[in-house]
């Protein structure tokens, strides 16, 4: 037996495995709301959802990071209506501001595709400031379709602003008070 056909067959097998393991489908994992403003001490709920997935999704995973000086992650609830088989809320590390290795799977006859819910995150605002919430892939739990092919996922981020933001009526009242003080000061100087 010649070595050339064996090498050619091995190369073709390796190429076909590489093609079958590469990402064919796509979708977006997003956080809702994408931007929020809360006061220190308040809770904020952010939903993780899939959008525009072109294939039937068997499962996947995610990780995220946030500013631990501004936010504290209290809980992660996987949507078990969509992901009924095996799931995990991952590992929360509020000291470093990370959530790692969240995963979820489904083996229903009709698998999620298009738009679907993934999880609900509940944060507590700790202190004034801004915290980006950055989604990323889970190293151990990639998104896959029902053909055991990887799905290319685009991760969209969110931002939370913690701190008192003046209401328009409060700003108007403050400006009218300043105008009144200026007018009073002018009349007082004119009388002297």
C-alpha positions in Angstrom: 0.0 0.0 0.0 1.3 3.4 -1.0 1.9 6.1 1.6 0.4 8.8 -0.6 -3.2 7.6 -0.7 -3.1 7.0 3.1 -1.9 10.6 3.7 -4.5 11.9 1.3 -7.3 10.0 3.0 -6.0 11.2 6.4 -5.9 14.9 5.2 -9.4 14.6 3.7 -10.8 13.2 7.0 -9.1 15.9 9.0 -10.5 18.6 6.7 -14.0 17.2 6.9 -13.8 17.0 10.7 -12.6 20.6 10.8 -15.5 21.8 8.6 -18.1 19.9 10.6 -16.8 21.4 13.9 -16.7 25.0 12.6 -19.5 27.4 13.3 -22.2 27.3 10.6 -25.1 29.0 12.3 -25.3 32.3 14.2 -27.2 34.2 16.7 -26.9 37.0 19.3 -26.9 36.8 23.1 -28.1 40.1 24.6 -28.9 41.8 27.9 -32.2 43.6 28.5 -32.3 46.4 29.4 -29.1 47.4 27.7 -28.8 50.6 29.8 -30.2 51.3 33.3 -30.1 53.9 36.0 -30.7 53.0 39.6 -29.9 54.3 43.0 -27.5 52.7 45.5 -29.2 50.0 47.5 -31.8 49.2 44.8 -32.1 45.9 42.9 -31.9 45.7 39.2 -33.1 42.7 37.1 -31.4 42.0 33.8 -32.7 39.4 31.4 -30.3 37.3 29.1 -32.0 36.3 25.9 -31.1 34.9 22.5 -32.0 36.7 19.3 -31.9 35.8 15.7 -30.6 32.2 16.1 -30.6 30.6 12.7 -30.5 26.9 14.0 -32.2 24.8 16.6 -30.2 25.3 19.8 -29.4 22.3 22.0 -27.6 24.3 24.5 -24.8 26.7 25.4 -23.1 28.7 28.0 -21.9 32.1 29.0 -19.7 34.1 31.3 -19.9 37.8 32.3 -18.1 40.5 34.1 -19.1 43.6 36.0 -17.7 46.3 38.2 -17.7 44.8 41.7 -17.3 48.3 43.3 -20.7 49.3 41.8 -22.7 46.1 41.5 -23.2 42.8 43.4 -24.7 39.8 41.6 -27.3 38.2 43.9 -28.8 35.4 41.7 -28.9 33.7 38.4 -32.1 32.0 37.4 -32.0 29.8 34.2 -35.3 29.8 32.3 -36.2 26.1 32.9 -39.2 26.3 30.6 -36.8 26.7 27.6 -33.9 24.8 29.1 -35.4 21.9 30.9 -32.7 19.3 30.7 -29.5 20.3 32.5 -28.5 23.8 33.6 -26.3 25.7 36.1 -26.4 29.3 37.2 -22.6 29.2 37.2 -20.1 30.5 39.8 -20.7 34.0 41.1 -17.5 35.8 42.3 -18.6 39.3 43.6 -15.0 40.1 44.8 -13.7 40.0 41.2 -17.0 40.9 39.5 -17.4 37.7 37.5 -20.0 35.1 36.7 -18.4 32.0 35.0 -19.6 28.8 33.5 -23.3 29.3 33.2 -24.7 26.5 31.0 -28.1 25.3 29.8 -29.4 22.5 27.6 -32.7 21.2 26.1 -33.7 17.9 24.6 -37.3 18.8 23.8 -38.8 17.7 20.5 -39.0 21.3 19.4 -35.7 23.1 20.3 -35.3 26.8 20.8 -34.6 28.8 17.6 -34.9 32.5 16.6 -35.6 34.5 19.8 -35.7 32.8 23.3 -35.1 33.5 27.0 -32.0 32.2 28.7 -31.7 33.5 32.2 -32.6 36.3 34.7 -29.8 38.1 36.6 -30.5 40.0 39.8 -28.0 42.6 40.9 -27.9 45.0 43.8 -26.4 48.5 43.3 -23.7 49.0 45.9 -22.3 52.5 45.2 -22.4 55.4 42.8 -20.7 54.8 39.5 -21.0 53.0 36.2 -20.7 49.3 35.6 -20.4 47.8 32.2 -21.9 44.2 32.1 -19.8 42.3 29.6 -21.1 39.0 28.2 -18.6 36.4 26.8 -18.4 32.8 25.7 -18.1 30.1 28.3 -14.9 28.2 27.6 -16.4 24.8 28.6 -19.9 25.2 27.2 -20.1 26.4 23.6 -23.4 27.0 21.8 -24.3 24.0 19.6 -27.2 23.1 17.3 -29.1 19.8 16.9 -26.5 18.6 14.3 -23.7 18.9 16.9 -22.3 21.9 15.1 -21.0 25.0 16.9 -23.0 28.2 16.7 -21.2 31.5 16.2 -22.6 33.8 18.9 -22.4 37.6 19.0 -22.4 38.9 22.6 -24.0 42.2 23.3 -23.2 44.1 26.5 -25.1 46.4 28.9 -24.4 49.2 31.3 -25.7 50.2 34.7 -25.4 53.7 36.1 -25.8 53.9 39.8 -26.4 57.3 41.4 -29.0 60.0 41.8 -29.9 61.6 38.5 -31.8 64.8 39.0 -35.4 64.8 37.6 -36.2 67.6 35.2 -38.7 69.2 37.7 -36.0 69.2 40.4 -33.6 70.9 38.0 -36.2 73.5 37.0 -37.0 74.2 40.7 -33.3 74.6 41.5 -32.8 77.0 38.6 -35.8 79.1 39.6 -34.5 79.3 43.1 -31.1 80.5 41.9 -32.8 83.1 39.7 -34.8 84.3 42.7 -31.6 84.6 44.8 -29.9 86.6 42.0 -32.9 88.9 41.8 -33.0 89.4 45.6 -29.2 90.1 45.6 -29.6 92.7 42.9 -32.4 94.5 44.7 -30.5 94.4 47.9 -27.4 96.0 46.2 -29.6 98.6 44.5 -31.1 99.7 47.9 -27.7 100.3 49.4 
